[in-house]
Amino acid sequence: SSPATSPNPCLSDENVYNTVLANVRKALEKDPNTKIVSISQNDNQSYCHCEKCAETDALEGSPAGTLLRFVNRIAADLEADYPDLTIDTLAYQYTRKAPAVTKPRDNVCIRLCSIECHFNHPLTTESCEVCSKFREDIQDWSEICDNLYIWDYTTNYRYYLTTFPNFHVLRENMQFFASHNVKGVFEQGNGNSRSGEFGELRAYLIAKLLMNPYMTAEEYDRHMTEFMQAYYGAGWENVRQYIDTFTNFATESSVGMGIYSSPFTVFSHDDLTELEQTLNSLWDAAEALAGDRLDAVKRSRWQLRYLLLYIHPDEATA
């Protein structure tokens, strides 16, 4: 297995601590100008349940306690030699809940991950139990950490080409982060396949929000319009109508849309079948008016072609 999926080591083991500290020092000696080093869990749930770790987890009310004690100790050992260094660690899945006792040192950064959340409505949605738990976690971390960062998610990682209707939540979520003492946000998009959805538009809007998280709805809409006019050409309004159609599905759905959900989570096969002609007409019109932006329009249209293959399976088209 790769290091990312290997079992997490015992953080109560002195040999593990000395190994990690030595490895970090070795890396810093190669590049002493490094400003941030990540010491984080591997990407799985197989963390240590030995008696000592379990005792600490119980005292802290979260496995984040064991991890943070380990990271704090590394940060303390390095501070004198590297006063400008920040040690970054994840609050992710089993470590998402803040510890009850231990607080991050001043030279430690917490990167809180929203991976379990629903993304077809804003994180501030009171009626969503999943998002409410994340709000509690971000509130708890913000009360004990001055270096709080967010790892957020903006696409469907199991179905990269599917339409992911979340444009209506990006602005409100960014405002929520900013108002809870968050110092930085990493918005993870489609890094593993060519964009055939709205990755370009989403990246532009996220960049604007990172610079101005408190922009108004009108400002946000203006940025969206200015990009679409430039990127899709004269038929951009047809593409916007496509987005608005799926936004309506997302906002009206009582089901939560996660980052690994079926493409048909907030709309059904029947919904798509009913709208097939209308949606194809929108993209036809956008292509007809695209001019020298035709390639961009065709690439973004992949998402509808992809969805329609579920309705009309065809190996050659696929």
N, C-alpha and C positions, 0 to 999 in steps of 0.2 A: 504494500500500500504506500501511497505517497505520504510525505510528512504531514500534510494537511489533514489526512484521514487516519493517521496513526493514533493509537490510544493516548490520551493525555497522561503525562507523567505525574507521579506523586509530588505535590508541591510542599509536602512536609519532610521530604527526604533531603538531607543535607548535601548528599552527593549531587542531586539534581540542581540544587541551588548553586553550588560551586561551579558546576559545569556551565550553567546559563550565564553566571557572572563572568566566567573566563571567556566565554564566547562573545559576550557583548564587549568586553574590554578589547578583545582581539579585533573586532570590527571597528571599534572607535580608534584604535591605534592606526589602522589603515586609513581612516578618514576622520581625523579629530575635529573637523568642522561640522560634523553631523549634529543636527539640532533635535532630531526625534528618532527614537528607537522603539519598535513595537515588540512587546513581550506579551503574547496573547495565547489563548487556548487554541488547540487544533479544532477543525471544523467538524465536530461530532459530539455526541453525548456521553462518550466513554471516559468520564473523569473519575478520579481516584475516590474510592469509598473506604479507604483504610480507617482504622480506629481514630487516628489523630486528625485526619482531614475531616472525617464525619463529625468529630467533636467540635471542630472549629466551625463547620458549616451550620451545625445546630445552634451554636452560640450566636452566630451572625445572622441566622435566619435565611441564609442564601450561600450557595457555593462561591459567590463573588467574594465572600469574606476571606476564604483560603487563598484565592487568586490574588486579591488586593494586598494581603499581608506579604505575600511573596514579592509582588511587584514593588511595593513600598520599600521593602528591604533592599532590593536591587537599586532603586532610586536613591536611597540614603547612602549606600556604599559608593555610588558614582558621583554624588553631588560635589564633593570637594575637588575632584579632578576635572569634572565637566559641569561647571556651574550653569551653563546655558542649555544643558541637555534636558529634554523632556522624555519621560518614559510613557509610552502609549500602551493601553491595554483595552481589550474589548469588554463590553457588557452585552453579552450575546447569548441568546437562548438560555441555557441553564445558569448563566451569570448575569442575566438581565436585571434581576431584582437587586436593589442596592443593599449592602450589608448594614446590619443594625448597629454595629460597634465601630468598626474600622473606617476611617476616612482617608481619601487619597491625599498623599503628600502634595505640597505645592508644585513639585516638579513631576507630577504624574497627570496624565491625560486619560480620561474615560471616554471611550467611543461606543456609545449606546446604539444598538441596532434594532431597527423596526421590522425585522423580517417576518414576524408572525402577524403583522397588522393587516387590516383590510384596506384596500386602496381605491375603492369606488365611492367612498365618502371621506370627508376630512377626518383627521385624527381627533378632532374636537367633538365628533358626533357622540353625544351623551348616550344614545340608545344602543351603541355598539359596545358590547362587553369586551371584545378583543382590544379595541382601541382605548377603551377606558382603562384597562390594565396597563397599557403602555403609557398613558398620561400619568398614572400614579407613579410608574417607574421613573419617568423623566422628572417629575416633581421631586421625588425622593433624591435622585442623584444631584439635581440642581441645588438642593439645600446643603449638600456636603462637598460639592466639587466646583471649583472655579475654572477648571479646564475641561468643560464638557463638550464633546463633539458628537455628531450624529452620523451613523451609516444608514442611509435611506435607500429605498428601492423603487424603481420607476418603470419596470417593464415586466413581461411574463417570461421567466427564465426557462420554462419548459417548452413554450411555444413562441419563439422570438418573433415570428411573422404575424401573430394574431393581433388584431386591434385591441389596445389596452387603454380603455377610456378613463384617464385620470387627470386630464388637463384642468378640470374644475376643482381639483383638490390641491394642486401644487402650491398655489399662492397662500391659501389658508394654513397649510402645513408649515410652510417656511416661516410665516408669522408666528406660529405656535412655537417653533424652535427658538426663534429670536427672543421671544418674550419669556423664555425659560432659561436664560443665561447660557445658551448654546453659543460657542465661539466659532464653530466651523461645521460645515456639512459636506459629506461625501455622498453625492447622488449617483448610485450605481445604475447604469443603463445597460444597453446591449453591447457588451464588449466581446462577444464570441461569434457573432455572425453579422453579415452585412445588413444594414438597416433597410427593412422593407415596410416598416410601419411609419411612425412619425418621430423617429429618433432625433432627426436634425432640428425640427421645431421644438421638441421638448428640451433639447440641450440649450437652445437659444433662450427659451423662457426661464430655465433654471439658472442660467448665467445672469440674467437680468434680476432674478429674485435674490440671488446670493449677494448682489451689489445693493439691492434695495428691498429687503424682506417685508417692509411695511407699505409697499406700493398699493394703490387703490385698485379696485376691480376694473375701473376705467383705464388706468395705466396698463394693467396686465393685458386687457383686451386690445389696447392699441399696439403693444409690442407683438401680440399674436398676429394682428392684421398686417403690420409692417413686414414681418418675416414672410408670411404667406404670400403677400403680393410680390415680394422679390424672388421668392423661391419657386412658386408654382406658376407665376405669370398671370395673365389676364383672367384665367378661369379659376382663380384661387377661391372665390366664394362658393363654388361647387364643392371643393374640398372641405371648406369650413362647414358646409351643410352636412357632409358626411360625418365630420367630428361631432357636430351637435346632435345628430341622430343617435350616435352611440353614447354620448354623454347623457342623454335622456334615459336610455336603458340603464345606465350605471346608477343614476341618481334615484330612479324609481324602483330598482331591485331591492328586495328584502334580504338578498343573499350577499354575503361578503366576498369580495373579489381579492384573492391572494395572488402572490407572485408565481405560483405554480398551478393555478386553477385551470380547469378546462376552458377553452375559448368560449364555450357556451354556458358560462356561469351567470352572467347578468342579462343575457338574451338567449333565446332558444333557437333550435333549428327552424321551428315554425315562424318565428319572428324574421329570421333571415330569408326564408323562402318567400314570405309575404313581401319583403322589401327588395328582393333581388333585382327586379327590373329598375326600380327607382335608384338604387345605389349604383348599378352599372351605368345608368344614364348620367349620374353626377360625374363619374370619372370620365365617361365619354366626352361630356361637355368640357371638363377641365383639360383633357388632352387636346381637343379641337382648338382651344384658345391659348394653349401653353406657349406657342412660339418656340424660342430657343430653350425653354425650360421643360420641354417634353420628357426628357430622360428622368428628371426629378419627379414629375407627375407619375410616369409609368412605374418607377421604383416604389413610390408610396402606395400605388394601386395593388402591389403584390399582396398586401394584407387582405383585401377583399377576395382576390383570386384564391388565396390560401383558404379562407373561410368557406368559400363556395365549393371547394373540393370535398368538404365534409357533406355537403348537400348532394353534389354530383360527383362521386368518385370517378377519377379518370387517370389512369397511370401515365399516359402520354403527356397530359397537361401538367401533372405533378412533376 
